[in-house]
């Protein structure tokens, strides 16, 4: 006999948020790419210049090409190259968004262990992304 599986409210919410945020992320990726490649906004680095520097390590690349480092890109969102980068940053934060949305559901269901685990995952991701706690780099 075939066993039927049913998703609970938390799983369905996570899946719905994941679907919407990742779909939106893919739209942002395509839009950012098109804005950059067709140079619809000014960029500090042209696509042709980026292509000639792909062989460099990140540390060397930053010396040769004027790209923002760390969170400096946030203040430069009006540039095509930075807007393309921001779309990737958004897509990489989708998991954090999904977890943040389900934390209240875990709490409402009095599922304290999962509430704590999800909250700690979000905190670790936020700390990692912001560089608050870094390994000395």
C-alpha positions as CSV (number, residue, x, y, z in Angstrom):
1,X,0.0,0.0,0.0
2,X,1.3,3.4,-0.9
3,X,1.8,5.7,2.0
4,X,0.7,9.3,1.6
5,X,2.7,12.1,3.0
6,X,1.2,15.4,4.1
7,X,3.1,18.6,4.6
8,X,2.4,20.7,7.6
9,X,1.8,24.4,7.7
10,X,5.4,25.3,8.4
11,X,6.6,23.2,5.4
12,X,4.0,24.7,3.1
13,X,4.8,28.2,4.2
14,X,8.5,27.6,3.7
15,X,7.9,26.2,0.3
16,X,5.7,29.0,-0.7
17,X,8.1,31.7,0.4
18,X,11.0,29.8,-1.2
19,X,9.1,29.6,-4.5
20,X,8.2,33.3,-4.5
21,X,11.6,34.6,-3.3
22,X,13.7,32.4,-5.6
23,X,11.5,33.2,-8.6
24,X,11.8,36.9,-7.8
25,X,15.6,36.3,-7.4
26,X,15.8,34.8,-10.9
27,X,14.0,37.8,-12.3
28,X,16.4,40.1,-10.5
29,X,19.4,38.1,-11.8
30,X,18.2,38.4,-15.4
31,X,17.3,42.1,-15.0
32,X,20.7,42.9,-13.4
33,X,22.5,41.0,-16.1
34,X,20.6,42.8,-18.9
35,X,21.2,46.2,-17.2
36,X,24.9,45.5,-16.9
37,X,25.5,43.9,-20.3
38,X,23.5,46.4,-22.3
39,X,25.0,49.2,-20.1
40,X,21.6,50.7,-19.3
41,X,23.1,52.3,-16.2
42,X,26.7,53.6,-15.8
43,X,29.2,51.1,-14.5
44,X,32.6,51.6,-13.1
45,X,33.8,48.5,-14.9
46,X,32.6,47.5,-18.4
47,X,31.7,43.9,-19.2
48,X,34.7,43.8,-21.7
49,X,37.1,44.9,-18.9
50,X,35.7,42.3,-16.5
51,X,36.2,39.6,-19.1
52,X,39.9,40.5,-19.5
53,X,40.5,40.2,-15.7
54,X,38.7,36.9,-15.0
55,X,42.0,35.0,-14.6
56,X,43.0,37.1,-11.6
57,X,42.6,36.0,-7.9
58,X,40.1,38.1,-5.9
59,X,42.9,40.0,-4.1
60,X,44.6,40.9,-7.4
61,X,41.3,41.7,-9.1
62,X,40.4,44.3,-6.5
63,X,43.8,46.0,-7.1
64,X,43.3,46.2,-10.8
65,X,39.5,46.8,-11.2
66,X,37.7,49.5,-9.2
67,X,35.0,47.4,-7.6
68,X,33.6,47.9,-4.1
69,X,34.6,45.6,-1.4
70,X,32.7,44.4,1.6
71,X,29.4,46.2,2.0
72,X,30.6,49.3,0.0
73,X,28.4,48.2,-2.9
74,X,25.2,49.2,-1.0
75,X,25.9,52.9,-1.5
76,X,26.5,52.4,-5.2
77,X,23.2,50.6,-6.3
78,X,22.7,53.1,-9.1
79,X,25.6,51.5,-11.1
80,X,24.9,48.6,-13.5
81,X,27.7,46.4,-12.3
82,X,26.7,46.8,-8.7
83,X,23.0,46.3,-9.4
84,X,23.9,43.0,-11.1
85,X,25.9,42.0,-8.0
86,X,23.0,43.0,-5.7
87,X,20.7,40.6,-7.5
88,X,23.1,37.8,-6.6
89,X,23.3,39.0,-3.0
90,X,19.5,38.9,-2.9
91,X,19.3,35.4,-4.3
92,X,21.8,34.2,-1.7
93,X,19.7,35.6,1.1
94,X,16.6,33.6,0.1
95,X,17.2,30.9,2.7
96,X,17.5,33.5,5.4
97,X,14.2,35.1,4.4
98,X,12.5,31.7,4.4
99,X,13.8,30.8,7.9
100,X,12.8,34.2,9.2
101,X,9.3,33.8,8.0
102,X,8.8,30.4,9.6
103,X,10.2,31.3,13.1
104,X,6.9,32.8,14.2
105,X,5.1,29.7,13.0
106,X,7.3,27.4,15.1
107,X,6.8,29.7,18.1
108,X,3.0,29.8,17.6
109,X,3.0,26.0,17.5
110,X,5.1,26.0,20.7
111,X,7.8,24.1,18.9
112,X,10.6,25.7,20.9
113,X,13.5,23.6,19.7
114,X,12.8,24.4,16.1
115,X,12.2,28.0,16.9
116,X,15.6,28.3,18.6
117,X,17.3,26.3,15.8
118,X,15.8,28.5,13.0
119,X,16.6,31.7,14.9
120,X,20.2,30.6,15.4
121,X,20.5,29.7,11.7
122,X,19.3,33.2,10.8
123,X,21.7,34.8,13.3
124,X,24.6,32.8,12.0
125,X,23.8,33.8,8.4
126,X,23.4,37.4,9.3
127,X,26.6,37.5,11.2
128,X,28.4,35.7,8.3
129,X,27.0,38.1,5.7
130,X,27.7,41.3,7.7
131,X,31.2,40.3,8.7
132,X,30.5,41.1,12.4
133,X,32.3,38.0,13.4
134,X,35.1,37.2,10.9
135,X,38.1,35.0,10.9
136,X,40.6,37.9,10.8
137,X,40.2,38.5,7.0
